[in-house]
Amino acid sequence: MLQDFFILCCGADSEILKTCSKGEQNKYAGIGATVFFTAVMAFIASSYALYTVFDSVYAAIFFGFIWGLLIFNLDRFIVSTIKKRANFSQELLQATPRIILALIIAVVISKPLEMKIFEKEINQVLLEQKNELTLANKEQLALQYAPSVAKLNQDIDSLKAEIALKEAETNALYDTYISEAEGTAGTKLLGKGPVYAEKREKHDAALAELQSLKSTNAEKISGIEADITALNKEYADVVKNSQPIIDGFDGLMARITALGELPWFPSFFIFLLFLAIETSPIIAKLLAPKGEYDIKLEEEESILASWVAQKVAQRKLIVSTDSDINQKIYEDLKGEEELYGYKKKKAEELLRLQADTFHKVQVKNL
């Protein structure tokens, strides 16, 4: 039963193959088994690849099964259409398009399995890429907020500088009236005279202005710092909201690209393995000598071709003979006086009817 199933998979004529030897049946059963297990590998590979796309086991299995059936049908068609010829070069020419198709199928099958086999290495590459994307994302977003934050910090520095300048001015007035009281500067008179009182008033006025300035600028600085805090929070929120997009950077295309970052030899070896599996039925049929099944199949095709050729020749002969007979019959009828008189009579009747009808139409129009 298993052998019959594999023979069905190889696309051979089971009725002809039953009349062949056991060795011939085993050969085609082996080819059918290769076709079947290639389809199984295609199902597994496509299911994994589709799972990375849909993130659903059921969808991946369903579409993977459809893909496996498609590969099975293609392989079965490729193997079944290769026939043994008298010339190997003709066989190779016949098999070349099928080998190219098998090459494409091998690439499609091997790539998802490569991603599964090297999944840990791919995850490491994706992690590095995600880290780079995270840093680049933060830098790009910082470029949007940094100018505003820098301007606000400059405003704070300006307000603080204004306070420092006023403090320096007030301190200078303080030193002036103290020096006046000590007699070390100004009038050089020791004691608190009128000049001292005047300078003390200037200092007190400047000190009041300084206190007012500190209060006003402190409020402004608090407002600006609140704006900076809001901008920093907004920046953090934008970075946080964009991070899931970077974390989700592990789709099929990203994994294929990450696979390309790995050393090429292991992937190439796996590709060669699947290429050998995919092309093995074709190569087996090309290299195998002309067997009992091929001879009997060629005989069946020859019988059918001869029968069709005979039928076509018979139809051509029937048409030619019928044409000759009709030609002879019409030649003989030319000399029949009775037929001539009958056709003449009918023609005269037809002409009369046409003339009468034309006359009636003309009279009616008048």
matplotlib code that plots the C-alpha trace (Angstrom):
import matplotlib.pyplot as plt

x = [0.0, 2.8, 4.6, 1.4, 1.1, 4.7, 4.2, 1.2, 3.5, 6.0, 3.3, 4.0, 1.4, 0.5, -1.2, 2.0, 4.2, 2.3, 3.3, 7.0, 9.5, 9.8, 13.0, 11.4, 8.5, 10.9, 12.8, 9.7, 8.5, 11.8, 11.4, 7.8, 9.0, 11.5, 8.7, 6.5, 9.1, 10.2, 6.6, 6.6, 9.7, 8.1, 5.1, 7.2, 9.4, 6.5, 4.5, 7.4, 7.9, 4.1, 4.1, 6.6, 4.1, 0.7, 1.7, -1.0, -0.4, -3.7, -3.2, 0.4, -0.5, -3.4, -1.4, 1.6, -0.4, -1.6, 2.0, 3.1, 0.4, 1.6, 5.2, 4.0, 2.1, 5.0, 7.5, 5.1, 4.6, 8.3, 9.2, 6.3, 7.1, 10.7, 10.8, 13.8, 15.1, 17.5, 19.9, 21.1, 21.5, 17.8, 16.9, 19.1, 17.5, 14.1, 15.0, 16.8, 13.6, 12.5, 16.0, 15.7, 12.2, 13.6, 16.4, 13.8, 11.7, 14.9, 15.6, 12.0, 12.1, 15.5, 15.4, 12.7, 14.4, 17.7, 15.9, 14.7, 18.0, 19.9, 17.2, 19.4, 22.0, 19.4, 17.9, 21.3, 21.7, 18.2, 18.9, 22.0, 20.0, 17.1, 19.6, 21.1, 17.6, 16.7, 19.7, 19.2, 15.5, 16.4, 18.9, 16.5, 13.7, 16.2, 17.0, 13.3, 13.3, 17.0, 16.7, 13.7, 15.3, 18.6, 16.7, 14.9, 18.2, 19.6, 16.7, 17.3, 21.0, 20.1, 17.8, 20.5, 23.1, 20.7, 20.5, 24.3, 24.8, 22.4, 24.1, 27.5, 26.1, 24.4, 27.6, 29.6, 27.2, 27.6, 31.4, 31.1, 29.0, 30.9, 34.2, 32.6, 31.7, 35.2, 36.8, 38.9, 37.3, 35.1, 35.4, 37.9, 36.0, 35.3, 31.7, 28.2, 27.8, 25.5, 27.5, 27.3, 23.6, 23.2, 25.3, 23.4, 20.1, 21.5, 22.5, 19.2, 17.3, 19.5, 19.1, 15.3, 15.5, 17.7, 15.2, 12.3, 14.4, 15.2, 11.6, 10.5, 13.2, 12.7, 9.1, 10.2, 12.9, 10.3, 8.0, 10.8, 11.9, 8.3, 8.4, 11.7, 10.2, 7.1, 9.3, 11.5, 8.3, 6.9, 10.2, 10.2, 6.6, 7.4, 10.4, 8.3, 5.5, 7.9, 9.7, 7.1, 7.6, 11.3, 10.6, 8.4, 11.2, 11.5, 9.3, 10.1, 12.1, 14.0, 14.9, 16.0, 18.2, 19.6, 20.3, 22.3, 24.5, 25.7, 28.5, 27.3, 28.8, 26.4, 23.4, 24.9, 25.4, 21.8, 20.7, 22.8, 21.2, 17.7, 18.8, 20.1, 16.8, 14.7, 16.7, 17.4, 14.3, 15.2, 18.9, 17.8, 15.7, 18.4, 21.2, 19.1, 19.3, 16.2, 14.1, 11.3, 8.7, 10.2, 10.1, 6.5, 5.4, 7.1, 5.3, 2.0, 2.7, 3.8, 0.6, -1.5, 0.5, 0.1, -3.6, -4.1, -2.1, -4.2, -7.4, -6.2, -5.2, -8.5, -10.4, -8.4, -9.0, -12.8, -12.9, -11.0, -13.1, -16.3, -15.2, -14.3, -17.7, -19.6, -17.6, -18.4, -22.1, -22.5, -20.6, -23.0, -26.0, -25.0, -26.2, -29.7, -32.3, -35.2, -33.3, -32.5, -36.1, -37.3, -34.8, -35.7, -39.3, -38.7, -36.5, -39.2, -41.8, -39.4, -38.8, -42.6, -43.2, -40.5, -41.9, -45.4, -44.2, -42.2, -45.2, -47.5, -45.0, -44.6, -48.4, -48.9, -46.3, -48.1]
y = [0.0, 2.4, 1.5, 2.3, 5.6, 6.6, 5.4, 7.7, 10.5, 10.0, 10.5, 7.2, 5.1, 2.6, 0.2, -0.1, -0.2, -3.2, -5.2, -4.3, -6.0, -5.4, -3.5, -1.1, -0.6, 0.1, 2.6, 4.7, 4.3, 5.8, 8.7, 9.2, 9.1, 11.9, 14.0, 13.3, 14.2, 17.3, 18.5, 17.7, 19.8, 22.6, 22.4, 22.7, 25.5, 27.6, 27.1, 28.5, 31.4, 32.2, 32.0, 34.9, 36.8, 36.0, 35.1, 32.5, 28.8, 27.9, 30.3, 29.3, 25.6, 26.2, 28.2, 26.0, 23.0, 24.7, 25.6, 22.0, 20.7, 23.2, 22.1, 18.4, 19.0, 20.9, 18.2, 15.4, 17.2, 17.8, 14.1, 12.7, 14.8, 13.7, 10.8, 8.8, 9.6, 7.9, 10.9, 12.1, 15.7, 15.7, 14.5, 17.2, 19.8, 18.6, 18.6, 22.0, 24.1, 21.7, 21.9, 25.7, 25.4, 22.9, 25.4, 28.1, 25.7, 24.7, 28.4, 28.9, 25.8, 26.2, 29.9, 29.5, 26.5, 28.3, 31.0, 28.4, 26.6, 29.8, 31.4, 32.1, 33.8, 35.8, 36.9, 38.2, 40.1, 41.5, 42.5, 44.5, 46.1, 47.0, 48.6, 50.6, 51.6, 52.6, 54.8, 56.4, 56.9, 58.7, 60.9, 61.8, 62.6, 64.6, 66.8, 67.9, 68.8, 69.8, 73.3, 74.3, 73.0, 74.8, 78.1, 77.7, 77.0, 80.1, 82.1, 80.8, 81.7, 85.2, 85.6, 84.3, 86.6, 89.6, 88.7, 88.3, 91.6, 93.3, 91.6, 92.9, 96.4, 96.2, 94.8, 97.7, 100.2, 98.4, 98.7, 102.3, 103.4, 101.2, 102.8, 106.2, 105.4, 104.1, 107.1, 105.0, 106.3, 109.2, 112.2, 110.4, 111.6, 109.0, 108.7, 108.6, 112.0, 113.3, 111.6, 108.3, 108.6, 109.4, 106.4, 104.2, 105.2, 104.3, 100.9, 100.3, 101.2, 98.8, 96.1, 96.4, 96.2, 93.2, 91.4, 92.3, 91.1, 87.8, 87.2, 88.1, 86.1, 83.1, 82.9, 83.1, 80.5, 78.2, 78.6, 77.9, 74.9, 73.6, 74.0, 72.1, 69.3, 69.1, 68.9, 66.2, 64.3, 64.7, 63.5, 60.4, 59.6, 59.8, 57.6, 55.1, 55.1, 54.5, 51.7, 49.0, 49.6, 48.9, 45.9, 44.5, 44.7, 41.0, 40.2, 37.9, 40.5, 41.6, 38.0, 37.4, 40.5, 39.4, 36.0, 37.7, 39.2, 35.7, 33.8, 32.5, 29.0, 27.3, 28.8, 27.8, 24.3, 24.0, 25.4, 22.8, 20.1, 21.1, 21.6, 18.0, 16.8, 18.8, 17.8, 14.2, 12.8, 14.6, 13.6, 10.0, 9.9, 11.4, 9.1, 5.9, 3.7, 3.2, 0.7, -1.6, 1.0, 3.5, 0.9, -0.1, 3.6, 4.4, 1.4, 2.7, 6.1, 4.7, 2.7, 5.7, 7.9, 5.3, 5.0, 8.7, 9.0, 6.2, 8.0, 11.3, 9.6, 7.8, 11.1, 12.8, 9.9, 10.0, 13.8, 13.4, 10.5, 12.2, 15.3, 13.3, 11.4, 14.7, 16.2, 13.3, 13.3, 17.0, 16.5, 13.7, 15.9, 18.6, 16.4, 15.6, 17.4, 16.6, 18.3, 21.2, 21.8, 21.5, 24.1, 26.4, 26.2, 27.0, 29.9, 31.3, 31.1, 32.9, 35.7, 36.2, 36.3, 38.9, 41.0, 40.9, 41.8, 44.7, 46.0, 45.9, 47.8, 50.5, 50.9, 51.1, 53.9, 55.9]
z = [0.0, 0.9, -2.4, -4.3, -2.6, -3.5, -7.1, -7.2, -5.9, -8.7, -11.4, -13.2, -15.0, -12.3, -14.7, -16.9, -13.8, -12.4, -15.4, -14.7, -12.4, -8.7, -9.2, -11.6, -9.2, -6.3, -8.4, -9.1, -5.5, -4.4, -6.7, -5.4, -1.8, -2.6, -4.1, -1.1, 1.6, -0.4, -0.1, 3.6, 4.0, 2.0, 4.3, 7.4, 6.0, 4.7, 7.9, 9.9, 7.5, 7.5, 11.3, 11.5, 9.3, 10.8, 14.4, 14.2, 14.3, 12.6, 9.7, 9.3, 9.2, 6.7, 4.2, 4.7, 3.8, 0.6, -0.2, 0.4, -1.9, -4.6, -4.3, -4.3, -7.5, -9.2, -8.3, -9.4, -12.7, -13.2, -12.6, -14.6, -17.7, -18.1, -20.5, -21.5, -25.1, -27.4, -27.0, -23.6, -24.8, -25.8, -22.3, -20.7, -22.9, -21.9, -18.2, -18.1, -17.5, -14.9, -13.2, -13.1, -11.5, -9.0, -8.2, -7.5, -5.3, -3.4, -2.6, -1.4, 0.8, 2.3, 3.3, 6.0, 7.5, 7.5, 9.6, 12.0, 12.3, 12.9, 15.0, 18.0, 15.9, 14.0, 17.3, 18.4, 15.2, 15.5, 19.2, 18.0, 15.3, 17.7, 20.1, 17.2, 16.1, 19.7, 20.0, 16.6, 17.4, 20.7, 18.9, 16.2, 18.6, 20.8, 17.8, 17.8, 21.6, 22.2, 20.6, 22.7, 25.9, 25.1, 24.5, 27.8, 29.6, 28.0, 29.3, 32.8, 32.5, 31.4, 34.4, 36.8, 35.2, 35.6, 39.4, 39.6, 38.0, 40.3, 43.3, 42.2, 41.9, 45.3, 46.9, 45.3, 46.9, 50.3, 50.1, 49.2, 52.2, 54.6, 53.4, 53.8, 57.4, 58.2, 56.5, 54.1, 51.0, 49.7, 52.1, 54.3, 57.3, 60.0, 61.1, 59.5, 57.9, 55.2, 52.4, 54.3, 54.6, 50.9, 49.9, 52.4, 50.8, 47.4, 48.7, 50.4, 47.3, 45.2, 47.8, 47.6, 43.8, 44.1, 46.4, 44.0, 41.0, 42.8, 43.5, 40.0, 38.3, 40.6, 39.4, 35.8, 36.4, 38.0, 35.0, 32.6, 34.5, 34.4, 30.6, 30.5, 32.6, 30.3, 27.3, 28.8, 29.8, 26.3, 24.8, 27.2, 26.2, 22.4, 22.9, 24.9, 22.4, 19.5, 21.2, 20.5, 16.8, 17.2, 19.4, 16.7, 14.2, 13.8, 10.8, 7.9, 5.9, 9.0, 9.7, 6.1, 6.2, 9.6, 8.1, 5.4, 8.1, 9.2, 7.5, 4.1, 4.1, 6.6, 4.7, 1.4, 2.6, 3.7, 0.3, -1.5, 0.6, -0.4, -4.0, -4.0, -2.5, -4.9, -8.0, -7.0, -8.8, -12.0, -11.8, -11.0, -14.1, -16.3, -15.1, -14.9, -18.0, -20.1, -18.1, -18.6, -17.7, -20.2, -23.0, -22.3, -22.0, -25.3, -26.8, -25.6, -26.9, -30.2, -30.5, -29.7, -32.1, -34.9, -34.2, -34.3, -37.6, -39.1, -38.1, -39.5, -42.8, -43.0, -42.5, -45.1, -47.5, -46.8, -47.5, -50.7, -51.9, -51.1, -52.9, -56.0, -55.9, -55.6, -58.4, -60.7, -59.7, -60.6, -63.9, -64.8, -63.9, -66.3, -69.3, -67.8, -70.0, -67.6, -64.7, -66.9, -67.9, -64.3, -63.0, -66.0, -65.1, -61.5, -62.4, -64.7, -61.9, -59.5, -62.0, -62.5, -58.8, -58.4, -61.2, -59.8, -56.3, -57.6, -59.6, -56.5, -54.4, -57.1, -57.5, -53.7, -53.5, -56.2]

ax = plt.figure().add_subplot(projection="3d")
ax.plot(x, y, z, "-o")
ax.set_aspect("equal")
plt.show()
